[in-house]
Amino acid sequence: MKKGKTIYKIMTVALAVIILCLAGYIMWHRLGLNPAYDFGAGAYYYADDPAIQDMAERATYSSAVPKWIYYALFFAWGALMWFLWLWIDGRHRDSRKKM
């Protein structure tokens, strides 16, 4: 059982290193960038749609609901998911103790 966990950890670290190296290679060689679109630091973000920069500058979201309600709902959802996670983890922890 211990050997399987060690192999899993080694594979996880190796995969993380490979992904980071590939990401660095892609950025270093500027793969995926269109030289016709120069958006500076946001080049990767805006490369898909050149008109999005204009839309972002003039478009604003307006609602009759105050912003604090959106923030409260966001944090309430986060708290609910956190407690759900703890509850699920607790159920699994109890089932592991019985083994």
C-alpha positions as CSV (number, residue, x, y, z in Angstrom):
1,M,0.0,0.0,0.0
2,K,2.8,2.4,0.8
3,K,4.6,1.7,-2.5
4,G,1.4,2.7,-4.5
5,K,1.2,6.0,-2.6
6,T,4.9,6.8,-3.4
7,I,4.5,6.0,-7.1
8,Y,1.3,8.2,-7.2
9,K,3.2,11.1,-5.5
10,I,6.2,10.7,-7.9
11,M,3.8,10.7,-10.9
12,T,2.0,13.8,-9.7
13,V,5.2,15.7,-9.2
14,A,6.5,14.6,-12.6
15,L,3.2,15.6,-14.3
16,A,3.3,19.0,-12.6
17,V,6.9,19.6,-13.7
18,I,6.1,18.6,-17.3
19,I,3.1,20.9,-17.4
20,L,5.1,23.9,-16.0
21,C,7.9,23.2,-18.5
22,L,5.4,23.0,-21.4
23,A,3.7,26.3,-20.3
24,G,7.1,28.0,-20.1
25,Y,8.0,26.7,-23.6
26,I,4.7,28.0,-25.0
27,M,5.2,31.4,-23.5
28,W,8.9,31.6,-24.4
29,H,8.3,30.8,-28.0
30,R,5.1,32.9,-28.2
31,L,3.1,30.0,-29.6
32,G,-0.6,30.7,-30.2
33,L,-0.1,34.5,-30.5
34,N,-1.2,36.4,-33.6
35,P,1.3,39.1,-34.4
36,A,-1.4,41.2,-36.0
37,Y,-3.1,41.7,-32.6
38,D,-1.0,43.6,-30.1
39,F,-2.7,43.9,-26.8
40,G,0.4,44.0,-24.6
41,A,0.1,41.9,-21.4
42,G,-3.4,40.8,-22.3
43,A,-2.3,39.3,-25.7
44,Y,-3.3,35.8,-24.7
45,Y,-6.6,36.9,-23.3
46,Y,-7.7,39.1,-26.2
47,A,-6.2,37.0,-29.0
48,D,-9.4,35.1,-29.6
49,D,-11.6,38.2,-30.3
50,P,-10.0,41.5,-31.3
51,A,-13.2,43.4,-30.7
52,I,-13.5,42.4,-27.1
53,Q,-11.3,45.3,-25.9
54,D,-13.7,47.8,-27.4
55,M,-16.7,46.0,-25.8
56,A,-15.0,45.9,-22.4
57,E,-14.4,49.6,-22.4
58,R,-17.9,50.7,-23.3
59,A,-20.1,47.9,-21.9
60,T,-21.2,48.1,-18.3
61,Y,-23.5,45.8,-16.4
62,S,-26.3,47.5,-14.6
63,S,-28.9,45.9,-12.4
64,A,-31.7,46.9,-10.0
65,V,-30.2,44.7,-7.3
66,P,-27.4,46.3,-5.2
67,K,-23.9,44.9,-5.6
68,W,-23.6,43.9,-2.0
69,I,-26.4,41.3,-2.5
70,Y,-24.3,39.6,-5.2
71,Y,-21.3,39.6,-2.9
72,A,-23.4,38.1,-0.1
73,L,-24.8,35.4,-2.3
74,F,-21.3,34.6,-3.6
75,F,-19.9,34.2,-0.1
76,A,-23.0,32.3,1.1
77,W,-22.6,29.9,-1.8
78,G,-18.9,29.5,-0.9
79,A,-19.7,28.8,2.7
80,L,-22.4,26.3,1.7
81,M,-20.0,24.4,-0.6
82,W,-17.3,24.5,2.2
83,F,-19.7,22.9,4.7
84,L,-20.9,20.4,2.1
85,W,-17.2,19.4,1.5
86,L,-16.6,19.0,5.2
87,W,-19.8,16.9,5.6
88,I,-18.8,14.6,2.7
89,D,-15.2,14.3,3.9
90,G,-16.5,13.5,7.4
91,R,-18.7,10.7,6.0
92,H,-15.7,9.2,4.1
93,R,-13.5,9.6,7.2
94,D,-16.0,7.6,9.3
95,S,-16.2,4.8,6.7
96,R,-12.4,4.6,6.6
97,K,-12.3,4.2,10.4
98,K,-14.6,1.2,10.2
99,M,-12.3,-0.7,7.8
